[in-house]
Structure formats: structure tokens, C-alpha cells
Amino acid sequence: MGNIENLVYRTDCIFHECNGVIEEKEDYFVIRTPANPDFWFGNFILFRAAPEKDDFGDWLRIHDLEFGESLKHVVFGWDSEVQGSTREFEDHGFRLVREVGLRMGEYKPSSKINRLVTPME
């Protein structure tokens, strides 16, 4: 899988790689969870860049090309901190959802480690 910059998307892809499929294209990634077609953020297009003015039609065509009628939803994401031009999407009924992710700056191991716990073989 190519480099996804956004830590939230990159972390989510750990699970998508185990329970789904990630296909890298030139300008986007196709995230699929074939066993769960109703999983919105498990079946979507992740673009490398935020939408620009007049991208709406192209993005819908790409979604149709990749998913056809296999889904009952359309979800797009983009691997950019820039919001981009979302007005046309919102005018067509899309909602802009901003994700918030938490990350640990530093890990300090606990001093209370149960030495009786052993790995399964």
C-alpha cells in the first residue's frame, strides 16, 4: 500500500488490510470490505488530494467505476488537511464530516507488569 499521510486513515487501514481490500490507484485508494457492504467507512474512495471546484462529477464517476451498484451509499475521503471545495458535494446532499483522532506522543511502559502472563503458542 502506498503512503497515506493522515494518521487516522492510515490507522484505519490496518484493519482494512486484515478484513478487506485496499487498492491503490494513481490519484486515490479504493477501500473495500466485501463481507460488509453496509460499512460506510469500509467501502469508500480515499483521494490523495482534497476536492477542487468541478470535481464532483469526476468523483462520482470514479465511485461508480469502482463500486458500480454494489453499495447503497457513497463516501469520499481525502488524505489532506485542506478542506478543499466541498460546496457542490453539499449542494447534492453530501455531509462534510470532520474526523478527530487521538495519538500518543510518548509511550511509557507501566511499572506494574504481570510476569505470570505468557504468550500463547
N, C-alpha and C positions, 0 to 999 in steps of 0.2 A: 504494500500500500504506500502511496506517495505521502508526502509530508502535509499533514493537516496542522495548521498553526494553532487554531483555537483549542485550548486545553479541554474545554467541556466536550466539544465534538470528538477530539482525539481520545478522551477517556471513554466516551460512549462507544467508540468504535472497537474498543477491547471486547465488548460484549457482542457487537455486531459481527465481529470476526469469528466468534465462537458459535453463535446461534443464527447467523445469517450470511450474507454475501456483501462484500464491498467491491464494486467495480470502479476502477479509475479510468476516467476519460480525459481528454485534453483539458477541458475547462471546468469539469465537475466530477463528482463522485456519485455513483448510484448506490444507495444503501437499501438492501432488501432483507426482509425477514419472511421468506416464503411460507413458513409454518404459521405465521400470524399476520395475515394481510390487513387486519384492522389496527395494527400497531402503527400509529401515525409517524412517530419519530424512529421507527424501524423500517419504514418504507418511504423514502423521500430522496430528493435530489439535493446534494450539498455542492453549491457552486463555489469556485475558488474566490470570486470577487462579488461584491455587493451589486445589486441590480442597478442598471443605468436607465435613463429615460428611454422608453420604447423597447425594453427587454421583455415586457410582459408576454407578448405573443410568442417570442422565441423560447422563453422558459416553458410555456405551456406545451409547445410542440415537442420540446425535449422530454418533458414528463410523459407525454403521450407515446413518444417513440420508445421510451424505456419501460413504461408500465402498461401501456395500452389501457384496456378496461379492467385490469386485474384488481384495481383498488377502488374504494368508494370515497377516497379523499385525495387531495393534492397538497403536499407540503414541500416547501423550499427552505433551504438554509444557505448561509454563505459564510465562508471562512475569512471573515474580515470584521474588524471593529467598526468599520464605517457603515452607517445605516443604508446609504445609497438612496436611490429614487424608488420609493415604495408606493407613491400616490396611485398609480394605475392599478396596482395589485389591490390596494384598499378600496378603490372605486369599484372593483369587480368582486368585492365581498371577502377578500382575504383579511385576516387579522395579523398585525405585527406583534409578535411575542418576543420579548427580550428575556434570554436565559441569564440566570445568575449562577455562577459556580464558585465553590469554595476550594481553596487549595492550602496545603500545609507548607509553610515556609521552611520549617526545620523539624526533623523528627528526633525526639529524644526518647530512647528506649526506657521502658518502665524498669524501676529497680525491683519490682515485685514480679519475678518470672517463676512460674510453676515448673520446676525442673522434673516433675513426675510426668509431665505431658511429653509424649514421644511421637514422632511422625509415624503415620500408617505405612506399612509396606505392601 
